[in-house]
Amino acid sequence: MPDEIERMTMHSKIVNLENIHDLTYKFIGENNMVIVNFEESMTQVYLDMVQREYRFVVDRELIHEIFCEIAYRLNPNDPLNRDRLLMTIGMMDDSDDDDINDN
C-alpha cells in the first residue's frame, strides 16, 4: 500500500489558486466535456479531475465559486448558470431563486 500511495503522489497535479482556471479549462477541453450547468457538468468535472489525480489545495468554497464562474462562461445561455453565479457574489439571494422556480 505505501508504494501505491507514493506512486499516486508522484503523478499528482497540484491545483491551486494560481492555476485552477487554466487546469480546469484545459481538462474540459482535453476531455471534450460539454458544460451544461454547474450541478450536472461541473460536479462531474471535479470528480473526474480528482479521479485522475488532480489534487486541489484550494478552499472548497472557492472551488465552488470558481466552478460556477466557469460553468457560466462556457454556457451563459443557461439561466441556472447565471443565477448560481449571481448567488455566489451575493447579487441574488435564495428568495429570488425561489421566485424564479415558482414561475
C-alpha positions as CSV (number, residue, x, y, z in Angstrom):
1,M,0.0,0.0,0.0
2,P,2.8,2.6,0.7
3,D,4.1,2.0,-2.8
4,E,0.7,2.8,-4.3
5,I,0.4,6.0,-2.2
6,E,3.9,7.1,-3.3
7,R,3.0,6.4,-6.9
8,M,-0.2,8.4,-6.7
9,T,1.7,11.3,-5.1
10,M,4.3,11.3,-7.8
11,H,1.8,11.6,-10.6
12,S,-0.5,14.1,-8.9
13,K,-1.2,17.5,-10.5
14,I,-1.5,20.2,-7.8
15,V,-4.4,22.6,-8.4
16,N,-4.0,25.9,-6.5
17,L,-5.4,29.4,-6.9
18,E,-2.8,30.4,-9.5
19,N,-3.6,27.5,-11.9
20,I,-7.2,26.4,-11.1
21,H,-8.7,28.2,-14.1
22,D,-6.1,27.1,-16.6
23,L,-6.0,23.5,-15.5
24,T,-9.8,23.2,-15.4
25,Y,-10.4,24.7,-18.8
26,K,-7.6,22.6,-20.2
27,F,-9.1,19.4,-18.6
28,I,-12.5,20.2,-20.0
29,G,-11.1,20.8,-23.5
30,E,-8.8,17.7,-23.5
31,N,-11.7,15.5,-22.4
32,N,-14.2,17.0,-24.8
33,M,-16.6,17.7,-22.0
34,V,-19.8,19.7,-22.7
35,I,-20.7,22.1,-19.9
36,V,-24.4,22.4,-19.4
37,N,-24.6,23.7,-15.8
38,F,-22.9,23.6,-12.5
39,E,-24.9,20.8,-11.0
40,E,-24.6,18.4,-13.8
41,S,-21.4,19.2,-15.6
42,M,-19.0,20.9,-13.2
43,T,-19.7,18.4,-10.5
44,Q,-18.6,15.7,-12.9
45,V,-15.5,17.8,-13.9
46,Y,-14.4,17.9,-10.3
47,L,-15.0,14.2,-9.7
48,D,-13.1,13.3,-12.9
49,M,-10.2,15.6,-12.0
50,V,-9.9,14.1,-8.5
51,Q,-10.1,10.5,-10.0
52,R,-7.3,11.4,-12.5
53,E,-5.0,12.5,-9.6
54,Y,-5.6,16.3,-9.6
55,R,-5.1,17.4,-6.0
56,F,-7.0,20.6,-5.0
57,V,-5.2,22.8,-2.5
58,V,-8.0,25.4,-2.7
59,D,-10.7,26.2,-0.2
60,R,-13.8,24.2,-1.1
61,E,-16.0,27.4,-1.2
62,L,-13.6,29.0,-3.7
63,I,-13.7,25.8,-5.8
64,H,-17.5,26.1,-5.8
65,E,-17.4,29.8,-6.8
66,I,-14.8,29.3,-9.5
67,F,-16.6,26.3,-11.0
68,C,-19.8,28.4,-11.0
69,E,-18.0,31.1,-12.9
70,I,-16.6,28.5,-15.4
71,A,-20.0,27.0,-16.0
72,Y,-21.4,30.4,-16.8
73,R,-18.5,31.3,-19.1
74,L,-18.9,28.1,-21.0
75,N,-22.7,28.2,-21.2
76,P,-24.0,31.7,-20.5
77,N,-27.4,30.9,-22.0
78,D,-28.4,28.6,-19.2
79,P,-30.4,30.7,-16.7
80,L,-29.3,28.3,-13.8
81,N,-25.7,29.2,-14.5
82,R,-26.4,32.9,-14.4
83,D,-28.5,32.6,-11.2
84,R,-25.9,30.5,-9.4
85,L,-23.1,32.8,-10.3
86,L,-25.1,35.8,-9.1
87,M,-25.8,34.0,-5.8
88,T,-22.1,33.3,-5.3
89,I,-21.3,37.0,-5.3
90,G,-24.4,38.0,-3.3
91,M,-26.2,39.7,-6.1
92,M,-29.1,37.3,-5.7
93,D,-30.5,35.6,-2.6
94,D,-32.3,32.3,-2.2
95,S,-35.7,34.1,-2.1
96,D,-35.1,35.4,-5.6
97,D,-34.2,31.8,-6.7
98,D,-37.5,30.6,-5.2
99,D,-39.5,33.2,-7.1
100,I,-37.9,32.0,-10.4
101,N,-38.7,28.4,-9.7
102,D,-42.3,29.2,-8.9
103,N,-42.9,30.6,-12.4
